[in-house]
């Protein structure tokens, strides 16, 4: 496994692969890898095959963090990440510095952004106004440096995956966007590098996001009359904020393809929510018909993984 | 020579070239080709060599036109362009439709734009607020469809070339941006597809842009004291608007690398201007040391071209 820091070196490598006809699978991450990331890496490997190249980028992109967000505290463990990547058969870790990714930014010499203006408006985009602009910009840059055939994103960041897919399609990137299911801890908490922030009894309270999803599913399953989104939101807010450390940022019900909010919630609706647990902001989402996340929860529970990274995050 | 309309077909072709190791040179145009375009095509051919592929896109990108601009009247002559490209040894003309380039746009299903926020602010960007956003977006899309090693732009659109170069650099496109000198008619008028709009005695008046550049050069050359940009602008405005059909939109003096306006004009400054001649808006620019444009004017005068397209535009 190679570790590449310089963007020019990464691009040179990518161009060599291209010339050699080697298919490239790409998993962009912010590091502090967990089982969720590893499942994306496995998916990338499966797609490009044993003779393809799998690239994992590890880069905490400052441009996607707001001024009052957790950029400086974002958890990092490059050594741990390196071990996990090596064990997972990754070919290249691309880990550039800010100065290499945004050269001259402080001096006004970096000035180009990729902006998606529809899918990125609501939910995360409403709570974090410049977030998706940062995401689409860094993803476009990474696509041009890694030149992959396929890039794999996690369904845990459902809106992000939708925004990136739209961006790739709109800008005609010659890249297939794959979205792999959310991985969960045994109690249902979606795996996230930010779970590291959850200390003491806050960790136990964090399962309320998953429980809120279950509750919404139950409500929709049992309903004999249309379920009004506004009513269900209010109910879930109370339910969530019953946990002493929890404060709801948003909960939304929407069409999964368009992210368009629905006023009547059905089993075909998708639910997403963001909740503060103390200062830690967590997100989760799932289809209300329970198909994807339920199946995946079981898979995570039953599969034995050689290096369970979840242990690092507890 | 092949003519390709479908973006997917263009990208397939590009990927095949990539696999075969064929270098690709790209000249994006809005069609109605003239000698200026042909010089870009020759430059592209020179760079990729006889075994490389030269692609010319012909696409009048609606997104870079403002609501009250000349989109619907923009001159088109696909048959003439085809002949010129064939004669110039172009391998592929890529000529997509709006529906293919911006699928679902009317229904809100197209939503991604590439925005350069520094170099694109002044001059053309000030007069045409959404123009460069349209340019950087279509150029990024075309880059992803044609996958060139090198793309050639004309110095006539000096600010555009600077914006595109910055965009390509910021987003890490693996593409070299070449800028080829402005071609001029024998009287000095910069070649432009929009020159077709100049009828009657307005054509003769249009040389005032070039004369204004000469006048600024003279002023700087002869000056014994610093030349204040504000004074020179005022003088040139009077000079230009002495032509009955001419109205100055802007004239600017700036550092050629940063496009930063200067308050004192020197021989190292670059000048750009936009002038309405009746309803036709023309632009021009040149370094005030006379090096690039002067040399090129001579070259154009003396070189015999097999198919002089200027004749079509008079």
HADDOCK unambig.tbl for C-alpha pairs under 7 A between the chains (distance, minus, plus):
assign (segid A and resid 18 and name CA) (segid B and resid 19 and name CA) 6.93 0.50 0.50
assign (segid A and resid 19 and name CA) (segid B and resid 18 and name CA) 6.96 0.50 0.50
assign (segid A and resid 19 and name CA) (segid B and resid 19 and name CA) 6.03 0.50 0.50
assign (segid A and resid 19 and name CA) (segid B and resid 21 and name CA) 6.25 0.50 0.50
assign (segid A and resid 21 and name CA) (segid B and resid 19 and name CA) 6.24 0.50 0.50
assign (segid A and resid 110 and name CA) (segid B and resid 170 and name CA) 6.25 0.50 0.50
assign (segid A and resid 111 and name CA) (segid B and resid 116 and name CA) 5.40 0.50 0.50
assign (segid A and resid 111 and name CA) (segid B and resid 117 and name CA) 5.27 0.50 0.50
assign (segid A and resid 111 and name CA) (segid B and resid 118 and name CA) 5.78 0.50 0.50
assign (segid A and resid 112 and name CA) (segid B and resid 115 and name CA) 5.57 0.50 0.50
assign (segid A and resid 112 and name CA) (segid B and resid 116 and name CA) 4.24 0.50 0.50
assign (segid A and resid 112 and name CA) (segid B and resid 117 and name CA) 6.28 0.50 0.50
assign (segid A and resid 112 and name CA) (segid B and resid 167 and name CA) 5.71 0.50 0.50
assign (segid A and resid 112 and name CA) (segid B and resid 170 and name CA) 5.95 0.50 0.50
assign (segid A and resid 113 and name CA) (segid B and resid 114 and name CA) 5.88 0.50 0.50
assign (segid A and resid 113 and name CA) (segid B and resid 115 and name CA) 5.28 0.50 0.50
assign (segid A and resid 113 and name CA) (segid B and resid 116 and name CA) 6.43 0.50 0.50
assign (segid A and resid 114 and name CA) (segid B and resid 113 and name CA) 5.88 0.50 0.50
assign (segid A and resid 114 and name CA) (segid B and resid 114 and name CA) 4.52 0.50 0.50
assign (segid A and resid 114 and name CA) (segid B and resid 115 and name CA) 6.19 0.50 0.50
assign (segid A and resid 115 and name CA) (segid B and resid 112 and name CA) 5.57 0.50 0.50
assign (segid A and resid 115 and name CA) (segid B and resid 113 and name CA) 5.28 0.50 0.50
assign (segid A and resid 115 and name CA) (segid B and resid 114 and name CA) 6.19 0.50 0.50
assign (segid A and resid 116 and name CA) (segid B and resid 111 and name CA) 5.40 0.50 0.50
assign (segid A and resid 116 and name CA) (segid B and resid 112 and name CA) 4.23 0.50 0.50
assign (segid A and resid 116 and name CA) (segid B and resid 113 and name CA) 6.42 0.50 0.50
assign (segid A and resid 117 and name CA) (segid B and resid 111 and name CA) 5.28 0.50 0.50
assign (segid A and resid 117 and name CA) (segid B and resid 112 and name CA) 6.30 0.50 0.50
assign (segid A and resid 118 and name CA) (segid B and resid 111 and name CA) 5.80 0.50 0.50
assign (segid A and resid 140 and name CA) (segid B and resid 171 and name CA) 6.59 0.50 0.50
assign (segid A and resid 141 and name CA) (segid B and resid 171 and name CA) 4.71 0.50 0.50
assign (segid A and resid 141 and name CA) (segid B and resid 172 and name CA) 5.54 0.50 0.50
assign (segid A and resid 144 and name CA) (segid B and resid 172 and name CA) 5.68 0.50 0.50
assign (segid A and resid 144 and name CA) (segid B and resid 173 and name CA) 5.35 0.50 0.50
assign (segid A and resid 144 and name CA) (segid B and resid 174 and name CA) 6.60 0.50 0.50
assign (segid A and resid 145 and name CA) (segid B and resid 172 and name CA) 6.36 0.50 0.50
assign (segid A and resid 167 and name CA) (segid B and resid 112 and name CA) 5.71 0.50 0.50
assign (segid A and resid 170 and name CA) (segid B and resid 110 and name CA) 6.25 0.50 0.50
assign (segid A and resid 170 and name CA) (segid B and resid 112 and name CA) 5.94 0.50 0.50
assign (segid A and resid 171 and name CA) (segid B and resid 140 and name CA) 6.60 0.50 0.50
assign (segid A and resid 171 and name CA) (segid B and resid 141 and name CA) 4.72 0.50 0.50
assign (segid A and resid 172 and name CA) (segid B and resid 141 and name CA) 5.54 0.50 0.50
assign (segid A and resid 172 and name CA) (segid B and resid 144 and name CA) 5.68 0.50 0.50
assign (segid A and resid 172 and name CA) (segid B and resid 145 and name CA) 6.36 0.50 0.50
assign (segid A and resid 173 and name CA) (segid B and resid 144 and name CA) 5.34 0.50 0.50
assign (segid A and resid 174 and name CA) (segid B and resid 144 and name CA) 6.59 0.50 0.50
